[in-house]
């Protein structure tokens, strides 16, 4: 697993309050399963909090709507977990790409 994937997994574990596993870093499949279980529980017990988490993770509202629609071939918890995993990968790829861009020509006070 590369550093970007590890960072994405750590964010998902933290944001969705997934239980940590003993004996090292969990695999992507283990994280996905734990995320599916957590989302399933949230759908039944605290949908507002789940929607808040999805919003904070910058998951597209349109994609959420599609994932929750009866016409979706995947169960809602699996569809939403896929969206979360994909979005975290996208966010980190963007951060990596733009974080490595030279900041020449930018005022010193505005650099990060």
trRosetta pair geometry for C-beta under 8 A, 3 or more apart (Angstrom, degrees):
i j d omega theta_ij theta_ji phi_ij phi_ji
1 5 4.8 -119 -171 90 92 127
1 6 5.5 115 128 -60 115 86
1 9 7.7 -7 180 -8 147 142
1 25 7.4 -121 53 115 148 140
1 27 7.9 -174 -53 -137 134 57
1 28 6.9 161 -105 -41 124 103
2 5 5.1 93 56 12 73 102
2 6 7.0 -134 101 -6 37 91
3 6 5.5 -55 -146 37 32 113
3 7 6.2 33 156 -19 66 105
4 7 5.7 -54 -149 37 30 111
4 8 6.4 32 152 -20 64 105
4 89 7.3 75 142 -141 109 67
4 92 4.7 145 -162 135 94 130
4 93 6.7 62 -168 -73 147 63
4 96 6.1 -43 -97 -47 123 145
5 8 5.5 -51 -146 36 34 113
5 9 6.3 35 154 -19 65 105
5 28 6.9 -48 177 -81 122 120
5 89 7.3 4 -102 -107 69 94
6 9 5.7 -55 -149 37 30 112
6 10 6.4 32 152 -21 64 105
6 25 6.8 -33 -133 -154 100 157
7 10 5.7 -52 -147 34 32 113
7 11 6.5 34 154 -19 64 103
7 92 5.6 141 90 -122 119 140
8 11 5.8 -55 -153 34 32 111
8 12 6.5 30 152 -18 65 106
8 85 7.5 80 151 -155 124 59
8 88 4.0 121 -156 136 99 113
8 89 5.5 14 -112 -75 162 55
8 91 7.6 138 -110 60 96 97
8 92 5.2 -101 -67 -11 96 145
9 12 5.7 -55 -149 36 33 111
9 13 6.3 34 154 -20 67 105
9 25 7.3 83 107 -174 145 111
9 26 7.3 -163 178 70 133 89
9 28 6.7 -111 -88 -102 125 69
9 31 5.2 -108 -143 -86 101 169
9 88 7.9 129 -53 128 31 150
10 13 5.7 -52 -146 36 31 112
10 14 6.3 28 156 -16 65 108
11 14 5.8 -58 -146 40 29 109
11 15 5.8 20 162 -14 68 114
11 88 5.6 173 78 -140 126 124
12 15 6.1 -57 -134 42 26 104
12 16 5.8 -8 176 13 64 116
12 18 7.0 18 128 -2 80 134
12 31 6.1 85 92 177 135 122
12 35 6.1 -36 171 -87 124 129
12 84 6.3 107 -121 145 110 115
12 85 7.0 11 -89 -94 151 64
12 88 5.8 -65 -56 -57 100 165
13 16 7.0 -74 -135 53 14 87
13 18 4.6 -89 -136 52 63 110
13 20 7.0 66 -175 -89 132 73
13 26 7.8 138 -85 34 130 124
13 31 6.7 -79 -66 -130 92 109
13 34 8.0 26 -109 99 78 141
14 17 7.6 9 177 -72 26 44
15 53 6.2 127 158 -156 101 101
15 56 7.0 -173 -151 102 121 120
15 57 6.1 98 162 -75 161 111
16 35 6.0 59 96 -122 168 81
16 38 5.1 104 164 117 115 156
16 39 7.6 -40 -147 -57 134 77
16 53 6.4 83 -94 -171 73 147
16 84 7.5 44 -53 -176 136 158
17 38 7.2 159 71 -143 75 139
18 31 6.9 88 123 -141 171 72
18 34 4.6 81 -153 138 124 129
18 35 6.5 -49 -80 -72 135 63
18 38 5.9 -94 -91 -44 82 147
19 34 6.8 -136 42 -147 79 132
20 26 7.9 -156 -158 -26 51 115
21 24 7.5 -27 98 73 103 52
21 25 7.9 73 60 -179 111 17
21 26 4.5 108 14 -72 138 103
21 30 6.6 -2 -47 152 153 147
26 30 4.0 -118 -179 90 110 131
26 31 5.3 135 104 -53 121 82
26 34 7.4 10 152 -4 166 138
27 30 4.7 100 53 5 77 101
27 31 7.1 -142 95 -2 42 86
28 31 5.7 -54 -149 38 34 111
28 32 6.2 38 152 -22 66 106
28 85 7.9 88 -169 -146 101 131
29 32 5.6 -51 -146 35 31 114
29 33 6.4 30 155 -18 64 105
30 33 5.8 -54 -147 37 30 109
30 34 6.3 28 155 -16 65 107
31 34 5.7 -56 -145 40 31 110
31 35 6.1 33 154 -21 66 108
31 85 7.9 126 113 -102 110 112
32 35 5.6 -56 -146 37 28 113
32 36 6.4 33 153 -22 64 103
32 81 6.0 103 -160 155 72 128
32 85 6.3 -1 -101 -69 93 147
33 36 5.6 -49 -148 32 32 114
33 37 6.5 31 153 -17 64 105
34 37 5.7 -54 -150 37 32 112
34 38 6.2 32 152 -19 66 107
35 38 5.7 -53 -143 38 31 111
35 39 6.1 30 157 -17 66 107
35 81 4.4 128 115 -134 110 108
35 84 6.3 -151 -176 75 139 140
35 85 7.1 151 73 -55 168 99
36 39 6.0 -57 -145 39 26 108
36 40 6.3 31 154 -23 62 108
36 77 5.0 90 -164 139 70 107
36 78 5.5 14 -124 -89 117 62
36 81 4.6 -48 -76 -42 69 159
37 40 5.6 -54 -149 33 29 115
37 41 6.5 28 153 -18 63 104
37 77 7.7 70 -69 173 15 142
38 41 5.8 -55 -152 35 32 110
38 42 6.3 28 152 -16 66 108
39 42 5.6 -55 -144 40 33 111
39 43 6.3 42 154 -27 66 100
39 50 6.5 97 -142 -138 69 125
39 76 7.7 -146 140 122 114 80
39 77 4.3 150 97 -144 106 82
39 80 5.0 176 -166 87 150 126
39 81 5.5 -140 5 -60 148 89
39 84 7.8 -159 -71 -10 134 142
40 43 5.8 -48 -150 27 29 113
40 44 6.9 16 156 -7 60 107
40 77 3.9 -7 -68 -95 79 155
41 44 6.1 -67 -157 43 31 104
41 45 5.8 -18 165 19 70 120
42 45 6.4 -77 -125 57 26 84
42 46 5.2 -61 -148 67 70 84
42 47 6.8 122 149 -89 76 36
42 49 6.1 -116 -150 83 111 99
42 50 3.8 129 142 -70 128 114
42 53 7.6 -47 -159 22 165 139
43 47 6.0 42 -143 -94 40 86
43 50 6.3 15 -70 -27 52 171
43 76 6.1 111 -109 103 155 130
43 77 6.2 -108 -10 -74 138 91
46 49 4.1 3 144 26 115 119
46 50 6.4 136 103 -21 74 87
47 50 5.4 -54 -149 36 36 115
47 51 6.3 36 155 -18 69 104
48 51 5.9 -54 -149 37 30 109
48 52 6.4 34 150 -21 63 106
49 52 5.4 -53 -150 35 34 116
49 53 6.4 37 151 -21 66 102
50 53 5.6 -52 -150 34 32 112
50 54 6.4 31 152 -17 65 105
50 80 7.8 7 175 176 119 158
51 54 5.6 -52 -146 37 34 112
51 55 6.3 38 152 -22 65 105
51 64 7.5 92 -126 -178 80 153
52 55 5.6 -53 -148 35 31 113
52 56 6.3 28 154 -16 65 107
53 56 5.7 -56 -146 39 30 109
53 57 6.2 19 156 -10 65 111
54 57 5.8 -62 -145 45 29 105
54 59 4.4 -65 -173 46 87 127
54 64 5.7 93 155 -97 152 134
54 80 7.0 -74 -93 -159 128 110
54 83 7.6 24 -140 107 110 127
54 84 7.2 -97 -112 -83 77 96
55 58 7.6 34 174 -74 33 30
55 59 7.4 -77 -71 44 24 80
55 61 8.0 27 -99 -77 82 90
57 84 5.9 8 134 -133 159 85
57 87 5.9 99 146 104 100 138
57 88 7.0 -43 -165 -67 113 84
58 87 6.1 177 86 -180 82 128
58 91 6.7 118 59 -81 134 124
59 63 6.3 -109 170 77 87 119
59 64 5.9 98 121 -59 112 103
59 80 7.9 53 172 -155 165 76
59 83 5.0 73 -148 145 126 116
59 84 6.3 -49 -74 -85 135 59
59 87 5.0 -105 -91 -45 75 162
60 63 4.0 79 74 9 105 107
60 64 6.8 -167 95 -11 54 81
60 83 7.7 -119 39 -160 81 122
60 87 7.9 -170 -7 -93 76 123
61 64 5.5 -50 -148 33 34 114
61 65 6.4 38 152 -21 65 103
62 65 5.7 -53 -152 34 31 114
62 66 6.5 30 151 -17 64 106
63 66 5.5 -52 -147 38 34 113
63 67 6.2 38 153 -23 66 105
63 83 5.4 148 137 -124 125 131
64 67 5.6 -55 -148 35 31 112
64 68 6.3 17 157 -9 65 111
64 80 7.0 42 -129 -112 74 94
64 83 6.9 163 -80 133 62 172
65 68 6.1 -67 -148 43 27 103
65 69 6.5 42 151 -44 63 100
66 69 5.6 -42 -149 8 33 119
66 72 6.3 115 155 -80 66 115
66 79 7.8 -135 111 171 76 137
67 72 5.8 72 -146 -106 30 166
67 74 7.5 -35 -147 77 78 110
67 76 6.1 98 144 -144 84 64
67 79 3.6 172 -149 127 94 120
67 80 5.1 125 147 -66 149 66
67 82 7.9 -176 -116 54 125 99
67 83 5.9 -78 -60 -26 150 136
68 72 7.4 92 41 1 10 141
68 76 5.3 42 -113 -128 59 116
68 79 7.6 -159 -51 84 40 134
68 80 7.6 42 -61 -62 80 109
69 72 5.2 117 68 -24 78 96
72 76 7.2 101 70 -85 140 58
72 79 5.3 1 162 -80 146 158
74 78 4.4 -118 176 90 115 113
74 79 4.2 147 87 -61 120 89
74 82 7.2 34 111 -1 173 136
75 78 4.9 81 61 13 83 105
75 79 6.9 -159 88 -8 37 92
76 79 5.7 -59 -142 40 29 110
76 80 6.1 25 162 -15 67 110
77 80 6.0 -57 -145 40 27 108
77 81 6.2 30 155 -22 63 108
78 81 5.6 -53 -145 35 31 113
78 82 6.5 35 154 -21 63 103
79 82 5.8 -53 -153 32 30 113
79 83 6.7 31 149 -19 62 104
80 83 5.5 -52 -151 34 36 114
80 84 6.4 37 152 -20 67 103
81 84 5.7 -51 -148 34 33 112
81 85 6.3 31 155 -17 66 106
82 85 5.9 -56 -146 39 30 109
82 86 6.1 27 157 -16 65 111
83 86 5.9 -59 -145 40 27 109
83 87 6.0 26 159 -20 65 111
84 87 5.9 -58 -144 37 26 109
84 88 6.4 26 158 -19 63 106
85 88 6.1 -56 -150 34 28 109
85 89 6.7 27 153 -17 62 106
86 89 5.8 -58 -154 36 32 111
86 90 6.4 31 151 -19 67 107
87 90 5.5 -53 -147 37 34 113
87 91 6.2 37 154 -22 67 105
88 91 5.7 -51 -145 34 32 113
88 92 6.4 24 159 -12 64 107
89 92 6.2 -62 -149 41 28 105
89 93 6.2 28 155 -20 65 109
90 93 5.8 -57 -146 37 29 110
90 94 6.3 29 157 -18 65 107
91 94 5.9 -58 -152 37 28 110
91 95 6.3 27 153 -18 64 109
92 95 5.4 -51 -142 38 35 113
92 96 6.1 37 156 -21 66 104
93 96 5.7 -53 -146 36 29 112
93 97 6.3 29 155 -19 64 107
94 97 5.8 -56 -146 37 29 110
94 98 6.1 6 165 1 67 111
95 98 6.5 -64 -137 50 23 94
95 99 5.4 26 163 -25 63 120
96 99 5.9 -55 -131 38 20 112
96 100 6.5 12 166 -15 57 112
97 100 6.5 -76 -161 35 21 102
97 101 7.3 33 146 -40 60 98
98 101 5.5 -31 -154 1 45 120
103 106 4.6 -61 176 34 87 131
103 111 4.7 113 135 -121 154 102
103 112 7.8 162 -88 36 158 54
106 110 5.3 -112 168 84 103 110
106 111 5.5 127 101 -73 120 82
107 110 4.7 71 68 10 91 109
107 111 7.6 -149 91 -25 47 80
108 111 6.0 -42 -154 7 36 115
